[in-house]
Amino acid sequence: MKLIALVEAVARRLEGAGVAFGHGTTNAFDEAAWLVLWRLGFPIDSLDEHAERMTTIDEGSAVWALVDKRISTRKPAAYLTHEAWLQGVPFYVDERSIVPRSFIAELLADGSIDPWLSEQTRCVLDLCTGNGSLAVLAAMAWPDVKVEASDLSERALEVARINVSKHDLVERIKLRLSDGLQSLRGPYDLILCNPPYVNSSSMQALPAEYRAEPELALAGGDDGMDFVRRLLRDAPAKMSEHGVLVLEIGNEREHFEAAFPHLEVVWLETSAGEDQVLLATREALA
């Protein structure tokens, strides 16, 4: 069977099994290509190059075994391959942290945050860092800044440590254990935060793939704003005079605006629209 035919067959199997996507892919075909190429040892962006290659019986068996595991466990593919990508940068991931997918990564890559920074921007915090991906991307985007990456979960920080080392950034990224901003000193010129923000009703409706992730990194209380309330209360004391906060709140804009009706923020455009990520200055927060 040609590799492209195997990918198409896997895609049909995934669709028929009703698996959920959203952890690096958004549809059955892309996920099938990822699983097939990874299992056969090819780069995940090399489908066109290998599409006409004939696969062996043993290779097909290995692929179907992986697909069966994806379906039976309902784990995100990234937990099976221990690999996730943001803006073309590879990251290690396992069940100790959520699969990285923050839209803030787009803003780091396309320079959307840069106009809010200055020559005085020296210290960046990635709060709720998870596997450390945003900290790594920030260090890559701004070679002259110091980056701190913090999380409440020691297990997540173990994964972050793997990625900081993987990208040779041990000297530039410092990992911190902290419940929110509580154990952090600052002051920070920029705080990046993709916090737990899923409201309780949405948590109950999450597909199994999302429930396979650490609940600590997802659940945000009744309206999704439990962590965000503490963050906005505590942030000004940890920010420099001209500091800014870039905060991802996913599909919770309605709840955010209900919780903070008088807070002036700037909504930043991402591939998901203009209601997923916001920017707030220290002045507005204070």
C-alpha positions, 0 to 999 in steps of 0.5 A: 500500500502506498503511504498516502493510501495508508494515511487516507485509510487511517483518517477514515478509521479515526473519523469512524471512531469519533476521536476528538482533535485539537491537540496539534491537529484539527481534522482526521487527515492531518492527524492520520498523516502525523501518526503514519509519518511519526511511526515510520520515522519520517518528519511530520511535514514530509507527506508530499515527499513520501506519499507514493512510497510503498509501505511494507506489511510490518510498517502497516502493522506498526501504524495500525497498532498505534492507531488502535492505541489512539482510539482505545485510550483516547489519549491525544496523539502528542502523548503517544508520540511524546512530540508537539509542535508550536510555530514549527518548533518541536517540544517534548510532551507527556501526561505531566503537562497539557499539550501545548497549543497556546495562541500566544505562540503566534503572537511571539512569532509574528511580532504582534507583542513587540510594539508594546515592548521597549529597549527597557524590556529585560525580564519576561515571565511565562506563568503557568508554563506547562511544558515550557514551550512559550518560555522557549519561544519567548527566549528565541524571539527576544535573544537579549531578555531574561526569561522565567518560567513558572508553574504550580506543578512540579511534574509540569516543570520536569517536562519544561526542564526537558524542553529548556535543555532540548533547545540549549536555553538552560542559561537563559530560562530559569524555572520557578515553582509557584502558585500563581505569582505568590513565590515570584519576585519580579519585577517583570516587563512582560508576563505571558500567561495561558492559565486554567480558564475552562468553566465548570460546565465546559469541563464536564462536556470535554471530550476524553482527549482533553480529560486525559490532560492534567485537570489542574491546567484546565479547570478555572472554576464556575466561570473559568476566572478563578485563577485570572482573578488572583492574577489580575489582583496580584500582577501590578505588584510584580510588574515594572512601571511599563509592564504588560500582561498577555493573557489567553482566555480561550472561549471565555471572553463573555465570562472575562468581561462579566468579571472585569467590566471596567478593565481596559484591555486590547484584544489581540488577533490570532488565527482563532479571531480577536477574542482569545488573547488580550493584553493589559498594561500595568497602568490599567491593572493598577 
